[in-house]
Amino acid sequence: MTDVIKKIGVAGSNHSGAFMAWVMAACGYPVIFCDPSMSEVKQGIILIEESLKGEFAKNGREGNTANTVMNRIILSDRYEDLADVDVLFEVFFDDIEIKKDFYVLIDGICKDKCVFATNTPLLGLSDIAAASRRADRVVGASFSSGYSKAQVLEIVRGEATSDETFDLMVRLGKSLATYEEAR
């Protein structure tokens, strides 16, 4: 874990969101796993539980148990619960208008220092950043090696992304090296 990032939010409960929540929790971060539909959140948590069972059974790992990881994930259907996260990963499907509307809404909820990370860095990152009041704190972020390996968190700068934001996200990516040990 980094010393600056204490809590992570994941907005969107599709496969990408479930995987992001799983990896972040497995690396020791408390995670708010949020979607406006609690039934969708519950579907996402089923994906996480099934993946954890498979990973821990396959690897026979002790110490970092599935229950330990699951206890780090808080389920929510209220965006207000994301108010105090330090990094918010948005993993909605690739619809620029939905994403921009989300960032206008969430910008008024999250604390000013929160970094927004969209999982579609090539889909109008600058447009997404402009929809918020914090274009300097918006990045693109996704796992470059796919969901089964997740060894590299790819960070993409927007036109206005600050050096401080980019450096923070790089440190987060480096902290995820513990993922392999958590598996």
C-alpha positions, 0 to 999 in steps of 0.5 A: 500500500502507499502512504497516501492512498488509504481507501479506493473506490470502484464505480461499476460492477461489471467484470472489470469492476469486480476484478479491480476491486478484487486486486485492490483488496488483495493488495491490502486496500479497503475498497468501496465497490459501488454501482447504482444497482445493488443487484449488480453489486451483488453479481459483481461480488459473486464474481469476486468470491468465485475468483478468490475460491479458485485462486486460493484453492489452486495456489494453496495460499495461507495468510491472505485468505479469501475472507481477509480479501472479502472483508476489505470490500464494502458494497454500496449502491450509493455514490455518496459512500465514495466521498472519502476515497483517495482514488476512484476507478470508474469502470463503466462501459465505453459510452462517453456521455455516460462517463461524462455525466458520471464525472459531473455527478461524482465531482461534487461528492468526492473529496477534492484530492481524490484522483479519478481513474477511468478504465477507457483511457483512449475514449476521450480522456480529455473530454472526461477530465473536462467534465470534472472540476479536477482535470489535473487529477484524472488519468486513464488506468487499466490492467494491460495484461488482461484480467487473469494476470493483472501484473501491470496497471497501465496509467495514461496521462490526460492533457491536464494530468498533473505530475503529482497525480501521475506519480501517485498512480505510478506508486499505486501501480508499483504497490500492486506488485504484492498481488502476485504474493496475494494470489 
